[in-house]
Amino acid sequence: MKTIEDPEIVALFKNSLERELIETIRLIDESREYRAPVELDQQSVGRLSRMDAMQQQAMAQDINRRRQHRKIAIDRALNRIRDGEFGYCAGCGEPIAVKRLEIDPTFEACVRCAP
């Protein structure tokens, strides 16, 4: 039975989190041009095209916010691994089920304490 006390399990989560962090940072960097301000030159772009560009910019900014939040959550999980606190509920201190961490290794609470 897999438990969070198993160092090999924690190492697997750490590797997975590190890979996801690298990919998240890459996606944040790549989307920089889509989040740039929309140029409002009326000679080169029609009104509907500007509105479409502004909508795409807003969506890119929202996606970036979510990626930034995910990056923070991954960083926090990696810090908990480093500090030996990974896999333990921040609320009650009990181990978080490995199955729950397999869904999302950034979870900080067990099912009972989760909001």
Disulfide bonds with the S-S distance in Angstrom:
none
